[in-house]
Amino acid sequence: MGIPEYWIVDYAALGGRKFIGNPKQPTIFVCELIDGEYQMTPFRGTNRIVSPTFPQFNLTAQQIFDSVL
């Protein structure tokens, strides 16, 4: 469908260890469409989230998790 970017927010760390680490950690994935395939970039804890669609976005993964839990 050509969606340039989407996010997956796994605040409960329910995803597979392959994606969210071992031990499992709450993770935000920014999925960016590059050359017809989605590249998933994980963000956890105090990692500042980088979004090509929202370049001025200035929050960490933990700040987002703290706001919803």
PQR file with spaces between the fields and no chain letter, atoms N, CA, C, O and H, PARSE charges and radii, in Angstrom:
ATOM       1  N    MET     1       0.824   -1.198    0.000 -0.4000 1.5000
ATOM       2  CA   MET     1       0.000    0.000    0.000 -0.0000 2.0000
ATOM       3  C    MET     1       0.862    1.253    0.000  0.5500 1.7000
ATOM       4  O    MET     1       0.346    2.351   -0.212 -0.5500 1.4000
ATOM       5  N    GLY     2       2.153    1.115    0.231 -0.4000 1.5000
ATOM       6  CA   GLY     2       3.045    2.258    0.153 -0.0000 2.0000
ATOM       7  C    GLY     2       3.046    3.165    1.365  0.5500 1.7000
ATOM       8  O    GLY     2       3.453    4.322    1.262 -0.5500 1.4000
ATOM       9  H    GLY     2       2.571    0.223    0.403  0.4000 1.0000
ATOM      10  N    ILE     3       2.607    2.677    2.499 -0.4000 1.5000
ATOM      11  CA   ILE     3       2.618    3.480    3.724 -0.0000 2.0000
ATOM      12  C    ILE     3       4.088    3.715    4.097  0.5500 1.7000
ATOM      13  O    ILE     3       4.819    2.751    4.324 -0.5500 1.4000
ATOM      14  H    ILE     3       2.277    1.737    2.583  0.4000 1.0000
ATOM      15  N    PRO     4       4.535    4.978    4.165 -0.5600 1.5000
ATOM      16  CA   PRO     4       5.957    5.243    4.360  0.2800 2.0000
ATOM      17  C    PRO     4       6.495    4.860    5.729  0.5500 1.7000
ATOM      18  O    PRO     4       7.678    4.546    5.859 -0.5500 1.4000
ATOM      19  N    GLU     5       5.643    4.880    6.757 -0.4000 1.5000
ATOM      20  CA   GLU     5       6.125    4.589    8.107 -0.0000 2.0000
ATOM      21  C    GLU     5       4.960    4.180    8.980  0.5500 1.7000
ATOM      22  O    GLU     5       3.870    4.743    8.884 -0.5500 1.4000
ATOM      23  H    GLU     5       4.682    5.135    6.652  0.4000 1.0000
ATOM      24  N    TYR     6       5.197    3.183    9.846 -0.4000 1.5000
ATOM      25  CA   TYR     6       4.226    2.852   10.885 -0.0000 2.0000
ATOM      26  C    TYR     6       4.990    2.431   12.127  0.5500 1.7000
ATOM      27  O    TYR     6       6.166    2.073   12.055 -0.5500 1.4000
ATOM      28  H    TYR     6       6.083    2.725    9.924  0.4000 1.0000
ATOM      29  N    TRP     7       4.318    2.477   13.260 -0.4000 1.5000
ATOM      30  CA   TRP     7       4.950    2.146   14.542 -0.0000 2.0000
ATOM      31  C    TRP     7       4.237    0.957   15.169  0.5500 1.7000
ATOM      32  O    TRP     7       3.027    0.791   15.018 -0.5500 1.4000
ATOM      33  H    TRP     7       3.363    2.768   13.319  0.4000 1.0000
ATOM      34  N    ILE     8       5.007    0.132   15.877 -0.4000 1.5000
ATOM      35  CA   ILE     8       4.464   -0.929   16.720 -0.0000 2.0000
ATOM      36  C    ILE     8       4.909   -0.611   18.142  0.5500 1.7000
ATOM      37  O    ILE     8       6.105   -0.485   18.403 -0.5500 1.4000
ATOM      38  H    ILE     8       5.990    0.267   15.999  0.4000 1.0000
ATOM      39  N    VAL     9       3.964   -0.483   19.056 -0.4000 1.5000
ATOM      40  CA   VAL     9       4.272   -0.169   20.447 -0.0000 2.0000
ATOM      41  C    VAL     9       3.916   -1.395   21.287  0.5500 1.7000
ATOM      42  O    VAL     9       2.742   -1.692   21.504 -0.5500 1.4000
ATOM      43  H    VAL     9       2.992   -0.585   18.843  0.4000 1.0000
ATOM      44  N    ASP    10       4.940   -2.097   21.754 -0.4000 1.5000
ATOM      45  CA   ASP    10       4.753   -3.300   22.567 -0.0000 2.0000
ATOM      46  C    ASP    10       5.077   -2.951   24.023  0.5500 1.7000
ATOM      47  O    ASP    10       6.139   -3.308   24.533 -0.5500 1.4000
ATOM      48  H    ASP    10       5.894   -1.855   21.578  0.4000 1.0000
ATOM      49  N    TYR    11       4.155   -2.255   24.680 -0.4000 1.5000
ATOM      50  CA   TYR    11       4.395   -1.784   26.048 -0.0000 2.0000
ATOM      51  C    TYR    11       4.358   -2.924   27.063  0.5500 1.7000
ATOM      52  O    TYR    11       4.913   -2.795   28.155 -0.5500 1.4000
ATOM      53  H    TYR    11       3.293   -1.965   24.265  0.4000 1.0000
ATOM      54  N    ALA    12       3.711   -4.038   26.715 -0.4000 1.5000
ATOM      55  CA   ALA    12       3.617   -5.165   27.647 -0.0000 2.0000
ATOM      56  C    ALA    12       4.686   -6.228   27.374  0.5500 1.7000
ATOM      57  O    ALA    12       4.713   -7.266   28.035 -0.5500 1.4000
ATOM      58  H    ALA    12       3.261   -4.142   25.828  0.4000 1.0000
ATOM      59  N    ALA    13       5.552   -5.970   26.414 -0.4000 1.5000
ATOM      60  CA   ALA    13       6.640   -6.899   26.059 -0.0000 2.0000
ATOM      61  C    ALA    13       6.106   -8.291   25.740  0.5500 1.7000
ATOM      62  O    ALA    13       6.604   -9.294   26.250 -0.5500 1.4000
ATOM      63  H    ALA    13       5.530   -5.127   25.877  0.4000 1.0000
ATOM      64  N    LEU    14       5.084   -8.334   24.888 -0.4000 1.5000
ATOM      65  CA   LEU    14       4.468   -9.601   24.518 -0.0000 2.0000
ATOM      66  C    LEU    14       5.093  -10.217   23.265  0.5500 1.7000
ATOM      67  O    LEU    14       4.866  -11.391   22.976 -0.5500 1.4000
ATOM      68  H    LEU    14       4.679   -7.519   24.473  0.4000 1.0000
ATOM      69  N    GLY    15       5.871   -9.441   22.528 -0.4000 1.5000
ATOM      70  CA   GLY    15       6.473   -9.921   21.287 -0.0000 2.0000
ATOM      71  C    GLY    15       7.514  -11.006   21.540  0.5500 1.7000
ATOM      72  O    GLY    15       7.938  -11.238   22.672 -0.5500 1.4000
ATOM      73  H    GLY    15       6.055   -8.487   22.763  0.4000 1.0000
ATOM      74  N    GLY    16       7.909  -11.654   20.465 -0.4000 1.5000
ATOM      75  CA   GLY    16       8.908  -12.711   20.563 -0.0000 2.0000
ATOM      76  C    GLY    16      10.279  -12.181   20.936  0.5500 1.7000
ATOM      77  O    GLY    16      10.614  -11.038   20.623 -0.5500 1.4000
ATOM      78  H    GLY    16       7.565  -11.465   19.545  0.4000 1.0000
ATOM      79  N    ARG    17      11.068  -13.002   21.600 -0.4000 1.5000
ATOM      80  CA   ARG    17      12.421  -12.603   22.026 -0.0000 2.0000
ATOM      81  C    ARG    17      13.288  -12.193   20.841  0.5500 1.7000
ATOM      82  O    ARG    17      14.186  -11.363   20.980 -0.5500 1.4000
ATOM      83  H    ARG    17      10.796  -13.930   21.854  0.4000 1.0000
ATOM      84  N    LYS    18      13.018  -12.775   19.679 -0.4000 1.5000
ATOM      85  CA   LYS    18      13.759  -12.415   18.464 -0.0000 2.0000
ATOM      86  C    LYS    18      13.643  -10.908   18.187  0.5500 1.7000
ATOM      87  O    LYS    18      14.576  -10.294   17.669 -0.5500 1.4000
ATOM      88  H    LYS    18      12.288  -13.449   19.566  0.4000 1.0000
ATOM      89  N    PHE    19      12.504  -10.329   18.534 -0.4000 1.5000
ATOM      90  CA   PHE    19      12.258   -8.920   18.246 -0.0000 2.0000
ATOM      91  C    PHE    19      12.527   -8.001   19.430  0.5500 1.7000
ATOM      92  O    PHE    19      13.078   -6.914   19.255 -0.5500 1.4000
ATOM      93  H    PHE    19      11.747  -10.829   18.956  0.4000 1.0000
ATOM      94  N    ILE    20      12.144   -8.423   20.632 -0.4000 1.5000
ATOM      95  CA   ILE    20      12.212   -7.493   21.762 -0.0000 2.0000
ATOM      96  C    ILE    20      13.283   -7.835   22.783  0.5500 1.7000
ATOM      97  O    ILE    20      13.373   -7.194   23.830 -0.5500 1.4000
ATOM      98  H    ILE    20      11.696   -9.305   20.774  0.4000 1.0000
ATOM      99  N    GLY    21      14.094   -8.840   22.487 -0.4000 1.5000
ATOM     100  CA   GLY    21      15.241   -9.133   23.347 -0.0000 2.0000
ATOM     101  C    GLY    21      14.962  -10.195   24.392  0.5500 1.7000
ATOM     102  O    GLY    21      13.829  -10.632   24.593 -0.5500 1.4000
ATOM     103  H    GLY    21      14.020   -9.362   21.637  0.4000 1.0000
ATOM     104  N    ASN    22      16.042  -10.592   25.048 -0.4000 1.5000
ATOM     105  CA   ASN    22      15.967  -11.589   26.105 -0.0000 2.0000
ATOM     106  C    ASN    22      16.834  -11.093   27.251  0.5500 1.7000
ATOM     107  O    ASN    22      18.056  -11.093   27.097 -0.5500 1.4000
ATOM     108  H    ASN    22      16.963  -10.237   24.885  0.4000 1.0000
ATOM     109  N    PRO    23      16.301  -10.676   28.375 -0.5600 1.5000
ATOM     110  CA   PRO    23      14.892  -10.773   28.747  0.2800 2.0000
ATOM     111  C    PRO    23      14.029   -9.801   27.936  0.5500 1.7000
ATOM     112  O    PRO    23      14.508   -8.800   27.405 -0.5500 1.4000
ATOM     113  N    LYS    24      12.753  -10.135   27.865 -0.4000 1.5000
ATOM     114  CA   LYS    24      11.825   -9.294   27.114 -0.0000 2.0000
ATOM     115  C    LYS    24      11.748   -7.909   27.737  0.5500 1.7000
ATOM     116  O    LYS    24      11.743   -7.763   28.959 -0.5500 1.4000
ATOM     117  H    LYS    24      12.364  -10.949   28.296  0.4000 1.0000
ATOM     118  N    GLN    25      11.686   -6.882   26.870 -0.4000 1.5000
ATOM     119  CA   GLN    25      11.604   -5.497   27.316 -0.0000 2.0000
ATOM     120  C    GLN    25      10.545   -4.763   26.498  0.5500 1.7000
ATOM     121  O    GLN    25      10.388   -5.044   25.310 -0.5500 1.4000
ATOM     122  H    GLN    25      11.689   -7.000   25.877  0.4000 1.0000
ATOM     123  N    PRO    26       9.817   -3.829   27.111 -0.5600 1.5000
ATOM     124  CA   PRO    26       8.906   -3.008   26.315  0.2800 2.0000
ATOM     125  C    PRO    26       9.693   -2.327   25.189  0.5500 1.7000
ATOM     126  O    PRO    26      10.780   -1.794   25.410 -0.5500 1.4000
ATOM     127  N    THR    27       9.129   -2.353   23.991 -0.4000 1.5000
ATOM     128  CA   THR    27       9.844   -1.875   22.814 -0.0000 2.0000
ATOM     129  C    THR    27       8.900   -1.130   21.886  0.5500 1.7000
ATOM     130  O    THR    27       7.738   -1.505   21.735 -0.5500 1.4000
ATOM     131  H    THR    27       8.245   -2.786   23.812  0.4000 1.0000
ATOM     132  N    ILE    28       9.406   -0.074   21.265 -0.4000 1.5000
ATOM     133  CA   ILE    28       8.701    0.623   20.196 -0.0000 2.0000
ATOM     134  C    ILE    28       9.500    0.391   18.921  0.5500 1.7000
ATOM     135  O    ILE    28      10.710    0.613   18.886 -0.5500 1.4000
ATOM     136  H    ILE    28      10.351    0.231   21.387  0.4000 1.0000
ATOM     137  N    PHE    29       8.814   -0.056   17.877 -0.4000 1.5000
ATOM     138  CA   PHE    29       9.448   -0.239   16.583 -0.0000 2.0000
ATOM     139  C    PHE    29       8.963    0.845   15.636  0.5500 1.7000
ATOM     140  O    PHE    29       7.758    1.069   15.515 -0.5500 1.4000
ATOM     141  H    PHE    29       7.830   -0.236   17.905  0.4000 1.0000
ATOM     142  N    VAL    30       9.877    1.514   14.972 -0.4000 1.5000
ATOM     143  CA   VAL    30       9.540    2.407   13.876 -0.0000 2.0000
ATOM     144  C    VAL    30       9.860    1.627   12.611  0.5500 1.7000
ATOM     145  O    VAL    30      11.009    1.254   12.374 -0.5500 1.4000
ATOM     146  H    VAL    30      10.856    1.332   15.071  0.4000 1.0000
ATOM     147  N    CYS    31       8.842    1.385   11.806 -0.4000 1.5000
ATOM     148  CA   CYS    31       8.978    0.586   10.589 -0.0000 2.0000
ATOM     149  C    CYS    31       8.912    1.529    9.396  0.5500 1.7000
ATOM     150  O    CYS    31       7.885    2.162    9.151 -0.5500 1.4000
ATOM     151  H    CYS    31       7.909    1.687   11.999  0.4000 1.0000
ATOM     152  N    GLU    32      10.007    1.619    8.660 -0.4000 1.5000
ATOM     153  CA   GLU    32      10.127    2.560    7.550 -0.0000 2.0000
ATOM     154  C    GLU    32      10.225    1.796    6.228  0.5500 1.7000
ATOM     155  O    GLU    32      10.984    0.834    6.110 -0.5500 1.4000
ATOM     156  H    GLU    32      10.842    1.106    8.859  0.4000 1.0000
ATOM     157  N    LEU    33       9.451    2.236    5.240 -0.4000 1.5000
ATOM     158  CA   LEU    33       9.459    1.620    3.921 -0.0000 2.0000
ATOM     159  C    LEU    33      10.687    2.100    3.152  0.5500 1.7000
ATOM     160  O    LEU    33      10.803    3.281    2.826 -0.5500 1.4000
ATOM     161  H    LEU    33       8.835    3.018    5.335  0.4000 1.0000
ATOM     162  N    ILE    34      11.606    1.168    2.864 -0.4000 1.5000
ATOM     163  CA   ILE    34      12.827    1.482    2.131 -0.0000 2.0000
ATOM     164  C    ILE    34      12.947    0.479    0.993  0.5500 1.7000
ATOM     165  O    ILE    34      13.008   -0.729    1.224 -0.5500 1.4000
ATOM     166  H    ILE    34      11.512    0.208    3.129  0.4000 1.0000
ATOM     167  N    ASP    35      12.981    0.981   -0.236 -0.4000 1.5000
ATOM     168  CA   ASP    35      13.100    0.130   -1.426 -0.0000 2.0000
ATOM     169  C    ASP    35      12.091   -1.012   -1.431  0.5500 1.7000
ATOM     170  O    ASP    35      12.425   -2.147   -1.773 -0.5500 1.4000
ATOM     171  H    ASP    35      12.931    1.962   -0.424  0.4000 1.0000
ATOM     172  N    GLY    36      10.848   -0.701   -1.047 -0.4000 1.5000
ATOM     173  CA   GLY    36       9.773   -1.675   -1.112 -0.0000 2.0000
ATOM     174  C    GLY    36       9.687   -2.647    0.050  0.5500 1.7000
ATOM     175  O    GLY    36       8.816   -3.516    0.055 -0.5500 1.4000
ATOM     176  H    GLY    36      10.577    0.221   -0.769  0.4000 1.0000
ATOM     177  N    GLU    37      10.574   -2.524    1.042 -0.4000 1.5000
ATOM     178  CA   GLU    37      10.541   -3.395    2.220 -0.0000 2.0000
ATOM     179  C    GLU    37      10.586   -2.561    3.487  0.5500 1.7000
ATOM     180  O    GLU    37      11.188   -1.488    3.519 -0.5500 1.4000
ATOM     181  H    GLU    37      11.282   -1.817    1.038  0.4000 1.0000
ATOM     182  N    TYR    38       9.945   -3.062    4.523 -0.4000 1.5000
ATOM     183  CA   TYR    38       9.950   -2.346    5.796 -0.0000 2.0000
ATOM     184  C    TYR    38      11.174   -2.710    6.615  0.5500 1.7000
ATOM     185  O    TYR    38      11.475   -3.885    6.824 -0.5500 1.4000
ATOM     186  H    TYR    38       9.456   -3.934    4.497  0.4000 1.0000
ATOM     187  N    GLN    39      11.876   -1.681    7.076 -0.4000 1.5000
ATOM     188  CA   GLN    39      13.011   -1.845    7.974 -0.0000 2.0000
ATOM     189  C    GLN    39      12.520   -1.473    9.375  0.5500 1.7000
ATOM     190  O    GLN    39      12.014   -0.372    9.589 -0.5500 1.4000
ATOM     191  H    GLN    39      11.632   -0.726    6.907  0.4000 1.0000
ATOM     192  N    MET    40      12.673   -2.394   10.321 -0.4000 1.5000
ATOM     193  CA   MET    40      12.200   -2.174   11.692 -0.0000 2.0000
ATOM     194  C    MET    40      13.358   -1.726   12.571  0.5500 1.7000
ATOM     195  O    MET    40      14.380   -2.407   12.658 -0.5500 1.4000
ATOM     196  H    MET    40      13.084   -3.289   10.147  0.4000 1.0000
ATOM     197  N    THR    41      13.195   -0.577   13.223 -0.4000 1.5000
ATOM     198  CA   THR    41      14.199   -0.076   14.149 -0.0000 2.0000
ATOM     199  C    THR    41      13.608   -0.090   15.553  0.5500 1.7000
ATOM     200  O    THR    41      12.607    0.583   15.801 -0.5500 1.4000
ATOM     201  H    THR    41      12.364   -0.024   13.153  0.4000 1.0000
ATOM     202  N    PRO    42      14.209   -0.848   16.484 -0.5600 1.5000
ATOM     203  CA   PRO    42      13.663   -0.918   17.846  0.2800 2.0000
ATOM     204  C    PRO    42      14.191    0.217   18.728  0.5500 1.7000
ATOM     205  O    PRO    42      15.334    0.653   18.594 -0.5500 1.4000
ATOM     206  N    PHE    43      13.338    0.673   19.618 -0.4000 1.5000
ATOM     207  CA   PHE    43      13.714    1.688   20.609 -0.0000 2.0000
ATOM     208  C    PHE    43      13.229    1.216   21.973  0.5500 1.7000
ATOM     209  O    PHE    43      12.078    0.808   22.129 -0.5500 1.4000
ATOM     210  H    PHE    43      12.409    0.319   19.727  0.4000 1.0000
ATOM     211  N    ARG    44      14.121    1.276   22.959 -0.4000 1.5000
ATOM     212  CA   ARG    44      13.810    0.829   24.322 -0.0000 2.0000
ATOM     213  C    ARG    44      14.382    1.832   25.324  0.5500 1.7000
ATOM     214  O    ARG    44      15.316    2.576   25.026 -0.5500 1.4000
ATOM     215  H    ARG    44      15.056    1.607   22.832  0.4000 1.0000
ATOM     216  N    GLY    45      13.798    1.828   26.504 -0.4000 1.5000
ATOM     217  CA   GLY    45      14.355    2.624   27.602 -0.0000 2.0000
ATOM     218  C    GLY    45      14.575    4.077   27.242  0.5500 1.7000
ATOM     219  O    GLY    45      13.652    4.765   26.807 -0.5500 1.4000
ATOM     220  H    GLY    45      13.039    1.224   26.746  0.4000 1.0000
ATOM     221  N    THR    46      15.803    4.545   27.424 -0.4000 1.5000
ATOM     222  CA   THR    46      16.103    5.965   27.220 -0.0000 2.0000
ATOM     223  C    THR    46      16.560    6.276   25.794  0.5500 1.7000
ATOM     224  O    THR    46      17.075    7.362   25.530 -0.5500 1.4000
ATOM     225  H    THR    46      16.553    3.986   27.778  0.4000 1.0000
ATOM     226  N    ASN    47      16.370    5.313   24.864 -0.4000 1.5000
ATOM     227  CA   ASN    47      16.674    5.606   23.460 -0.0000 2.0000
ATOM     228  C    ASN    47      15.687    6.632   22.937  0.5500 1.7000
ATOM     229  O    ASN    47      14.474    6.452   23.052 -0.5500 1.4000
ATOM     230  H    ASN    47      15.951    4.431   25.079  0.4000 1.0000
ATOM     231  N    ARG    48      16.212    7.723   22.353 -0.4000 1.5000
ATOM     232  CA   ARG    48      15.347    8.717   21.732 -0.0000 2.0000
ATOM     233  C    ARG    48      14.811    8.139   20.430  0.5500 1.7000
ATOM     234  O    ARG    48      15.571    7.620   19.613 -0.5500 1.4000
ATOM     235  H    ARG    48      17.196    7.869   22.260  0.4000 1.0000
ATOM     236  N    ILE    49      13.506    8.231   20.243 -0.4000 1.5000
ATOM     237  CA   ILE    49      12.865    7.679   19.052 -0.0000 2.0000
ATOM     238  C    ILE    49      13.169    8.569   17.851  0.5500 1.7000
ATOM     239  O    ILE    49      13.008    9.788   17.904 -0.5500 1.4000
ATOM     240  H    ILE    49      12.888    8.652   20.907  0.4000 1.0000
ATOM     241  N    VAL    50      13.609    7.933   16.771 -0.4000 1.5000
ATOM     242  CA   VAL    50      13.924    8.635   15.537 -0.0000 2.0000
ATOM     243  C    VAL    50      12.870    8.253   14.510  0.5500 1.7000
ATOM     244  O    VAL    50      12.656    7.074   14.228 -0.5500 1.4000
ATOM     245  H    VAL    50      13.739    6.943   16.728  0.4000 1.0000
ATOM     246  N    SER    51      12.211    9.273   13.951 -0.4000 1.5000
ATOM     247  CA   SER    51      11.152    9.052   12.975 -0.0000 2.0000
ATOM     248  C    SER    51      11.393    9.934   11.755  0.5500 1.7000
ATOM     249  O    SER    51      11.412   11.158   11.882 -0.5500 1.4000
ATOM     250  H    SER    51      12.384   10.231   14.180  0.4000 1.0000
ATOM     251  N    PRO    52      11.579    9.337   10.571 -0.5600 1.5000
ATOM     252  CA   PRO    52      11.729   10.140    9.362  0.2800 2.0000
ATOM     253  C    PRO    52      10.494   11.002    9.069  0.5500 1.7000
ATOM     254  O    PRO    52      10.615   12.098    8.523 -0.5500 1.4000
ATOM     255  N    THR    53       9.312   10.504    9.433 -0.4000 1.5000
ATOM     256  CA   THR    53       8.071   11.236    9.189 -0.0000 2.0000
ATOM     257  C    THR    53       7.905   12.410   10.151  0.5500 1.7000
ATOM     258  O    THR    53       7.332   13.438    9.790 -0.5500 1.4000
ATOM     259  H    THR    53       9.214    9.614    9.876  0.4000 1.0000
ATOM     260  N    PHE    54       8.410   12.251   11.379 -0.4000 1.5000
ATOM     261  CA   PHE    54       8.289   13.291   12.408 -0.0000 2.0000
ATOM     262  C    PHE    54       9.691   13.649   12.925  0.5500 1.7000
ATOM     263  O    PHE    54      10.030   13.287   14.051 -0.5500 1.4000
ATOM     264  H    PHE    54       8.875   11.416   11.671  0.4000 1.0000
ATOM     265  N    PRO    55      10.503   14.344   12.138 -0.5600 1.5000
ATOM     266  CA   PRO    55      11.897   14.586   12.516  0.2800 2.0000
ATOM     267  C    PRO    55      12.065   15.408   13.794  0.5500 1.7000
ATOM     268  O    PRO    55      13.124   15.345   14.417 -0.5500 1.4000
ATOM     269  N    GLN    56      11.066   16.169   14.198 -0.4000 1.5000
ATOM     270  CA   GLN    56      11.194   16.977   15.409 -0.0000 2.0000
ATOM     271  C    GLN    56      10.659   16.261   16.645  0.5500 1.7000
ATOM     272  O    GLN    56      10.676   16.821   17.741 -0.5500 1.4000
ATOM     273  H    GLN    56      10.205   16.221   13.692  0.4000 1.0000
ATOM     274  N    PHE    57      10.189   15.043   16.480 -0.4000 1.5000
ATOM     275  CA   PHE    57       9.714   14.238   17.600 -0.0000 2.0000
ATOM     276  C    PHE    57      10.871   14.045   18.571  0.5500 1.7000
ATOM     277  O    PHE    57      11.961   13.643   18.164 -0.5500 1.4000
ATOM     278  H    PHE    57      10.175   14.588   15.589  0.4000 1.0000
ATOM     279  N    ASN    58      10.642   14.329   19.848 -0.4000 1.5000
ATOM     280  CA   ASN    58      11.749   14.318   20.803 -0.0000 2.0000
ATOM     281  C    ASN    58      11.343   13.646   22.116  0.5500 1.7000
ATOM     282  O    ASN    58      11.349   14.274   23.175 -0.5500 1.4000
ATOM     283  H    ASN    58       9.757   14.656   20.178  0.4000 1.0000
ATOM     284  N    LEU    59      10.992   12.365   22.029 -0.4000 1.5000
ATOM     285  CA   LEU    59      10.658   11.594   23.220 -0.0000 2.0000
ATOM     286  C    LEU    59      11.447   10.293   23.201  0.5500 1.7000
ATOM     287  O    LEU    59      11.854    9.809   22.145 -0.5500 1.4000
ATOM     288  H    LEU    59      10.987   11.855   21.169  0.4000 1.0000
ATOM     289  N    THR    60      11.654    9.741   24.387 -0.4000 1.5000
ATOM     290  CA   THR    60      12.281    8.426   24.483 -0.0000 2.0000
ATOM     291  C    THR    60      11.183    7.370   24.583  0.5500 1.7000
ATOM     292  O    THR    60      10.019    7.679   24.839 -0.5500 1.4000
ATOM     293  H    THR    60      11.323   10.135   25.245  0.4000 1.0000
ATOM     294  N    ALA    61      11.577    6.137   24.377 -0.4000 1.5000
ATOM     295  CA   ALA    61      10.627    5.039   24.524 -0.0000 2.0000
ATOM     296  C    ALA    61      10.057    5.033   25.946  0.5500 1.7000
ATOM     297  O    ALA    61       8.852    4.855   26.124 -0.5500 1.4000
ATOM     298  H    ALA    61      12.522    5.886   24.169  0.4000 1.0000
ATOM     299  N    GLN    62      10.902    5.224   26.950 -0.4000 1.5000
ATOM     300  CA   GLN    62      10.437    5.194   28.337 -0.0000 2.0000
ATOM     301  C    GLN    62       9.446    6.297   28.629  0.5500 1.7000
ATOM     302  O    GLN    62       8.495    6.078   29.380 -0.5500 1.4000
ATOM     303  H    GLN    62      11.880    5.368   26.805  0.4000 1.0000
ATOM     304  N    GLN    63       9.633    7.479   28.061 -0.4000 1.5000
ATOM     305  CA   GLN    63       8.674    8.567   28.264 -0.0000 2.0000
ATOM     306  C    GLN    63       7.299    8.190   27.732  0.5500 1.7000
ATOM     307  O    GLN    63       6.282    8.522   28.341 -0.5500 1.4000
ATOM     308  H    GLN    63      10.405    7.657   27.451  0.4000 1.0000
ATOM     309  N    ILE    64       7.267    7.511   26.619 -0.4000 1.5000
ATOM     310  CA   ILE    64       5.978    7.077   26.070 -0.0000 2.0000
ATOM     311  C    ILE    64       5.355    5.999   26.941  0.5500 1.7000
ATOM     312  O    ILE    64       4.161    6.053   27.237 -0.5500 1.4000
ATOM     313  H    ILE    64       8.093    7.241   26.124  0.4000 1.0000
ATOM     314  N    PHE    65       6.157    5.014   27.356 -0.4000 1.5000
ATOM     315  CA   PHE    65       5.629    3.957   28.210 -0.0000 2.0000
ATOM     316  C    PHE    65       5.128    4.532   29.538  0.5500 1.7000
ATOM     317  O    PHE    65       4.085    4.110   30.036 -0.5500 1.4000
ATOM     318  H    PHE    65       7.127    4.970   27.116  0.4000 1.0000
ATOM     319  N    ASP    66       5.854    5.481   30.111 -0.4000 1.5000
ATOM     320  CA   ASP    66       5.427    6.086   31.384 -0.0000 2.0000
ATOM     321  C    ASP    66       4.110    6.828   31.252  0.5500 1.7000
ATOM     322  O    ASP    66       3.353    6.916   32.219 -0.5500 1.4000
ATOM     323  H    ASP    66       6.702    5.824   29.706  0.4000 1.0000
ATOM     324  N    SER    67       3.821    7.364   30.074 -0.4000 1.5000
ATOM     325  CA   SER    67       2.597    8.139   29.882 -0.0000 2.0000
ATOM     326  C    SER    67       1.365    7.257   29.702  0.5500 1.7000
ATOM     327  O    SER    67       0.244    7.729   29.889 -0.5500 1.4000
ATOM     328  H    SER    67       4.436    7.293   29.288  0.4000 1.0000
ATOM     329  N    VAL    68       1.549    5.979   29.341 -0.4000 1.5000
ATOM     330  CA   VAL    68       0.406    5.108   29.109 -0.0000 2.0000
ATOM     331  C    VAL    68       0.205    4.063   30.191  0.5500 1.7000
ATOM     332  O    VAL    68      -0.829    3.396   30.219 -0.5500 1.4000
ATOM     333  H    VAL    68       2.460    5.596   29.189  0.4000 1.0000
ATOM     334  N    LEU    69       1.156    3.912   31.064 -0.4000 1.5000
ATOM     335  CA   LEU    69       1.026    2.884   32.102 -0.0000 2.0000
ATOM     336  C    LEU    69       0.565    3.461   33.411  0.5500 1.7000
ATOM     337  O    LEU    69       0.406    2.728   34.387 -0.5500 1.4000
ATOM     338  H    LEU    69       1.996    4.454   31.041  0.4000 1.0000
